[in-house]
């Protein structure tokens, strides 16, 4: 989900503070304190970042937090989670309150430059969509002329919405809420005809409705939303660790390495796999990243490969049952692609 930028003196001051903290070296700070402080979704977004009644966190984004902890410490439990709203997530990262964001955050030009963040990995390729009640009889977003649409404020989802209706010469009435939970409740109560946010979010929100089968996500995707982890700029070692934790999951799927066969794959004679799993005697990949030699093996042991994480959290093994689509491996028509591990 995209969000409006911090502006003015306050934004500049927070940005400067975050940059100063980044220069100190987040990887060293994380090692010293013994855990990763990870900013996650504060709205309990099923499949991506949600907390159960026992206080346990799960989701595709949460798995990335765990993967980073596993790479650094060999222990995926060494994570502390900070639930953040769309409005609060950027100040929390800029100020150093969290070490990284793994919170369905869109990579954009302004966030790379104006906000002072770094993105590289995309752990979920998404786009903005619409959800309606089936009883409305609508099969396409192009049939929403004159509709009222629930949307969360503080996000450029509002801008995408206005652009889409204007481009298609349609009228609409925005019903705007600051908190996602308020927007969820308003849509469920029938205060608007449609709900718009990232399509992944719609699948998650649909599960919160009294009867999920009464609702459908329309086929149109009206924006590009590459969602992935963000860190502060000028902190290349930490940036490398966070992004390569994701790439390790993708590379493992490419190699056919799973949680179940990890120990067997460590015996592989394939030089690429041996190097990746830290079984090659003279490999310095881990040391070059500031990590243990078996960092990638620890990631797989903790959360599995990318496909396992996807299917468990948002795919066919989950209540959301989202198709892999763009998030399939590049070898299967998708966009998930890991650079060479060498």
C-alpha positions as CSV (number, residue, x, y, z in Angstrom):
1,X,0.0,0.0,0.0
2,X,1.4,3.4,-0.9
3,X,1.3,6.3,1.6
4,X,1.7,10.1,1.4
5,X,5.1,11.5,2.2
6,X,6.3,13.2,5.4
7,X,7.0,16.8,4.5
8,X,8.3,19.9,6.2
9,X,10.7,20.4,9.0
10,X,9.5,17.4,11.1
11,X,10.1,15.0,8.1
12,X,13.5,16.5,7.4
13,X,14.6,16.2,11.1
14,X,13.4,12.6,11.3
15,X,15.2,11.8,8.0
16,X,18.4,13.3,9.3
17,X,18.1,11.4,12.5
18,X,17.5,8.1,10.7
19,X,20.5,8.7,8.4
20,X,22.8,9.4,11.3
21,X,21.6,6.1,12.9
22,X,22.2,4.2,9.6
23,X,25.8,5.5,9.6
24,X,26.4,3.7,12.9
25,X,25.7,0.3,11.3
26,X,22.4,-1.4,12.0
27,X,23.9,-4.9,11.5
28,X,26.4,-4.2,14.4
29,X,23.6,-2.7,16.5
30,X,21.3,-5.7,15.9
31,X,24.1,-8.1,16.8
32,X,24.8,-6.1,20.0
33,X,21.3,-6.1,21.2
34,X,20.6,-9.7,20.2
35,X,17.4,-9.3,18.1
36,X,15.9,-7.7,15.0
37,X,13.2,-5.0,15.6
38,X,10.9,-5.5,12.7
39,X,8.0,-3.1,11.8
40,X,5.0,-5.1,10.7
41,X,1.3,-4.5,9.8
42,X,-0.6,-3.1,12.8
43,X,-4.0,-4.1,11.3
44,X,-3.6,-7.9,11.6
45,X,-3.4,-8.4,7.8
46,X,-4.0,-12.2,7.5
47,X,-1.4,-13.9,5.4
48,X,1.1,-11.1,5.6
49,X,1.4,-9.9,9.2
50,X,-1.0,-11.1,11.9
51,X,-0.9,-11.9,15.6
52,X,-3.0,-14.7,17.1
53,X,-4.6,-14.7,20.5
54,X,-1.4,-16.2,22.0
55,X,0.7,-13.3,20.7
56,X,2.4,-15.3,18.0
57,X,3.1,-13.5,14.7
58,X,2.8,-15.1,11.2
59,X,2.6,-14.1,7.6
60,X,4.7,-13.7,4.5
61,X,6.2,-10.5,5.8
62,X,6.7,-12.0,9.2
63,X,8.6,-14.9,7.6
64,X,11.0,-12.3,6.1
65,X,11.6,-10.9,9.6
66,X,12.3,-14.4,10.9
67,X,14.6,-15.1,7.9
68,X,16.7,-12.1,8.7
69,X,17.0,-13.2,12.3
70,X,17.9,-16.7,11.3
71,X,20.6,-15.4,8.9
72,X,22.1,-13.2,11.6
73,X,21.7,-15.3,14.7
74,X,20.8,-18.8,13.5
75,X,17.6,-18.3,15.5
76,X,14.3,-17.1,14.0
77,X,12.8,-16.3,17.3
78,X,15.2,-13.4,17.9
79,X,12.7,-10.9,16.5
80,X,10.7,-8.3,18.2
81,X,7.7,-7.0,16.3
82,X,6.4,-3.4,16.2
83,X,2.8,-3.2,14.8
84,X,2.6,0.0,12.7
85,X,-0.2,1.8,10.8
86,X,0.3,3.1,7.3
87,X,0.8,6.6,8.8
88,X,3.3,5.5,11.5
89,X,5.5,3.1,9.5
90,X,7.8,5.6,7.9
91,X,8.6,7.8,11.0
92,X,9.3,4.5,12.9
93,X,11.9,3.4,10.3
94,X,13.4,6.9,9.9
95,X,13.8,7.5,13.6
96,X,15.4,4.1,14.3
97,X,12.5,2.7,16.3
98,X,12.6,-0.3,14.0
99,X,15.5,-1.8,12.1
100,X,13.5,-2.8,9.0
101,X,10.0,-2.6,7.6
102,X,8.4,-5.7,6.4
103,X,4.9,-4.3,6.1
104,X,3.3,-4.5,2.6
105,X,5.1,-1.3,1.6
106,X,5.4,-0.3,-2.0
107,X,8.8,0.5,-3.5
108,X,8.5,3.9,-5.3
109,X,10.8,6.7,-6.5
110,X,9.9,9.1,-3.7
111,X,10.6,6.6,-1.0
112,X,14.0,5.8,-2.5
113,X,14.9,9.5,-2.7
114,X,12.7,11.9,-0.6
115,X,12.1,9.6,2.4
116,X,15.7,8.2,2.5
117,X,14.8,4.5,2.3
118,X,16.4,1.6,0.3
119,X,14.5,-1.1,-1.4
120,X,15.8,-3.9,-3.6
121,X,13.9,-7.2,-2.9
122,X,10.2,-7.5,-3.7
123,X,8.6,-10.3,-1.6
124,X,5.2,-9.8,-3.1
125,X,4.2,-8.2,-6.5
126,X,0.8,-6.7,-6.0
127,X,-1.6,-4.1,-7.5
128,X,-4.6,-2.1,-6.3
129,X,-8.0,-3.7,-6.8
130,X,-11.7,-3.5,-5.8
131,X,-13.9,-5.8,-3.8
132,X,-17.7,-5.7,-3.9
133,X,-20.6,-7.7,-2.5
134,X,-21.8,-10.3,-5.0
135,X,-25.4,-9.1,-4.6
136,X,-24.4,-5.8,-6.2
137,X,-24.3,-7.7,-9.5
138,X,-21.0,-6.1,-10.6
139,X,-18.4,-8.2,-12.5
140,X,-15.9,-5.4,-13.5
141,X,-14.6,-2.2,-11.9
142,X,-15.7,-0.5,-15.1
143,X,-19.3,-1.0,-13.9
144,X,-18.8,1.1,-10.8
145,X,-19.9,4.4,-12.2
146,X,-21.6,6.3,-9.5
147,X,-20.5,3.9,-6.7
148,X,-19.4,4.8,-3.2
149,X,-15.9,3.4,-2.5
150,X,-14.4,2.8,0.9
151,X,-10.7,3.8,1.0
152,X,-8.0,4.4,3.7
153,X,-6.7,7.9,4.0
154,X,-3.0,8.7,4.3
155,X,-2.3,6.5,1.2
156,X,-2.0,7.2,-2.5
157,X,-4.6,4.5,-2.9
158,X,-6.9,7.6,-2.9
159,X,-4.9,9.1,-5.8
160,X,-5.0,5.9,-7.8
161,X,-8.7,5.6,-7.2
162,X,-9.4,9.1,-8.4
163,X,-7.1,8.7,-11.4
164,X,-8.8,5.4,-12.5
165,X,-12.3,6.8,-12.4
166,X,-11.3,10.0,-14.1
167,X,-9.4,8.1,-16.8
168,X,-12.5,6.0,-17.5
169,X,-14.9,9.0,-17.3
170,X,-16.8,7.6,-14.3
171,X,-18.1,9.3,-11.2
172,X,-17.6,7.9,-7.6
173,X,-18.1,9.0,-4.0
174,X,-15.0,8.3,-1.8
175,X,-15.8,7.2,1.8
176,X,-12.6,7.8,3.6
177,X,-11.3,6.4,6.9
178,X,-8.0,6.9,8.7
179,X,-7.8,3.4,10.1
180,X,-8.1,0.2,8.1
181,X,-10.3,-1.4,10.7
182,X,-12.8,1.5,10.3
183,X,-12.8,1.1,6.6
184,X,-13.3,-2.7,7.0
185,X,-16.3,-2.2,9.3
186,X,-17.9,0.5,7.1
187,X,-17.7,-1.7,4.0
188,X,-19.1,-4.7,5.9
189,X,-22.0,-2.5,7.2
190,X,-22.9,-1.5,3.7
191,X,-21.8,2.1,3.9
192,X,-20.1,1.9,0.6
193,X,-20.6,-0.2,-2.6
194,X,-16.9,-1.1,-3.1
195,X,-13.7,-1.3,-1.1
196,X,-10.3,-0.5,-2.7
197,X,-6.8,-1.3,-1.5
198,X,-4.0,-3.7,-2.6
199,X,-5.5,-6.8,-4.0
200,X,-3.6,-9.0,-1.5
201,X,-5.2,-6.9,1.3
202,X,-8.6,-7.4,-0.2
203,X,-8.2,-11.2,0.0
204,X,-7.2,-10.8,3.6
205,X,-10.0,-8.3,4.5
206,X,-12.6,-10.6,2.7
207,X,-11.9,-13.2,5.4
208,X,-13.0,-10.8,8.1
209,X,-16.4,-10.4,6.6
210,X,-19.4,-12.2,8.2
211,X,-19.6,-14.5,5.2
212,X,-16.5,-14.3,2.9
213,X,-18.3,-16.0,0.0
214,X,-20.7,-13.1,-0.2
215,X,-17.8,-10.9,-1.5
216,X,-15.7,-11.0,-4.6
217,X,-12.5,-9.3,-5.7
218,X,-13.0,-7.8,-9.2
219,X,-10.5,-8.7,-12.0
220,X,-9.1,-5.2,-12.7
221,X,-5.7,-4.3,-11.2
222,X,-5.2,-0.5,-11.5
223,X,-1.7,0.1,-10.3
224,X,1.7,-1.5,-9.7
225,X,2.5,-2.2,-6.1
226,X,5.9,-4.0,-5.7
227,X,5.8,-4.7,-1.9
228,X,9.0,-5.4,-0.1
229,X,11.3,-4.7,2.9
230,X,12.7,-1.3,3.5
231,X,15.7,-0.1,5.4
232,X,17.4,3.3,6.0
233,X,19.7,4.6,3.3
234,X,23.5,4.7,3.7
235,X,23.6,1.3,5.6
236,X,24.8,-1.1,2.9
237,X,25.7,-4.0,5.1
238,X,22.3,-4.2,6.7
239,X,20.7,-3.6,3.3
240,X,22.5,-6.6,2.0
241,X,21.5,-8.8,4.9
242,X,17.8,-8.0,4.6
243,X,17.6,-8.3,0.8
244,X,19.7,-11.5,0.6
245,X,17.5,-13.1,3.3
246,X,14.7,-12.8,0.7
247,X,16.9,-13.9,-2.2
248,X,18.0,-17.0,-0.2
249,X,14.4,-18.1,0.0
250,X,13.9,-17.6,-3.7
251,X,17.2,-19.3,-4.6
252,X,16.3,-22.2,-2.4
253,X,13.1,-22.7,-4.4
254,X,15.1,-22.5,-7.6
255,X,17.5,-25.2,-6.3
256,X,14.7,-27.4,-5.1
257,X,15.8,-27.1,-1.5
258,X,13.0,-27.3,1.1
259,X,12.8,-27.5,4.9
260,X,12.2,-31.2,4.6
261,X,15.2,-32.0,2.3
262,X,17.7,-29.5,3.6
263,X,19.9,-32.0,5.4
264,X,20.0,-34.2,2.4
265,X,20.7,-31.3,0.0
266,X,23.8,-30.4,2.1
267,X,25.4,-33.5,0.7
268,X,24.8,-32.4,-2.9
269,X,27.8,-32.4,-5.2
270,X,26.4,-29.4,-7.2
271,X,28.9,-26.6,-6.6
272,X,26.2,-23.9,-6.6
273,X,24.2,-25.7,-3.9
274,X,27.3,-26.5,-1.8
275,X,28.3,-22.8,-2.0
276,X,24.8,-21.6,-1.2
277,X,24.4,-23.9,1.9
278,X,27.9,-23.1,3.2
279,X,29.2,-26.6,2.6
280,X,32.1,-25.4,0.3
281,X,35.3,-25.3,2.4
282,X,36.7,-22.0,1.0
283,X,33.4,-20.1,0.5
284,X,33.5,-16.6,2.0
285,X,29.9,-15.6,1.1
286,X,28.7,-15.6,4.7
287,X,31.7,-13.7,5.9
288,X,31.4,-11.1,3.1
289,X,27.8,-10.4,4.3
290,X,28.9,-10.3,8.0
291,X,27.0,-13.5,8.6
292,X,27.8,-17.1,9.6
293,X,28.9,-19.5,6.9
294,X,25.6,-21.4,7.0
295,X,23.4,-18.3,6.9
296,X,21.3,-19.5,3.9
297,X,20.8,-22.9,5.4
298,X,19.6,-21.3,8.6
299,X,17.0,-19.2,6.6
300,X,15.6,-22.3,5.0
301,X,15.6,-24.3,8.2
302,X,13.6,-21.4,9.8
303,X,11.0,-20.5,7.2
304,X,11.5,-22.8,4.1
305,X,11.9,-21.6,0.6
306,X,9.9,-18.8,-0.9
307,X,7.3,-21.1,-2.4
308,X,6.8,-22.9,0.9
309,X,6.3,-19.5,2.7
310,X,4.0,-18.3,-0.1
311,X,1.8,-21.4,-0.1
312,X,1.6,-21.6,3.7
313,X,0.7,-17.9,4.3
314,X,-1.3,-16.7,1.2
315,X,-1.4,-19.5,-1.3
316,X,-3.4,-22.7,-1.7
317,X,-2.4,-24.0,1.8
318,X,-3.9,-20.9,3.4
319,X,-7.4,-19.5,3.8
320,X,-6.6,-16.8,1.2
321,X,-5.8,-19.2,-1.6
322,X,-4.1,-16.6,-3.8
323,X,-2.5,-17.9,-7.0
324,X,1.2,-17.5,-7.4
325,X,0.7,-15.3,-10.6
326,X,3.5,-12.7,-10.8
327,X,5.0,-14.2,-7.7
328,X,5.9,-17.5,-9.3
329,X,9.5,-18.1,-10.1
330,X,10.9,-16.5,-13.3
331,X,11.3,-20.1,-14.7
332,X,7.5,-20.5,-14.4
333,X,6.4,-17.2,-15.8
334,X,6.6,-15.1,-12.7
335,X,8.8,-12.3,-11.5
336,X,10.5,-13.9,-8.5
337,X,14.2,-14.1,-9.4
338,X,17.3,-14.4,-7.3
339,X,20.7,-13.0,-8.4
340,X,23.5,-15.6,-8.6
341,X,24.7,-16.8,-5.2
342,X,28.4,-16.8,-5.8
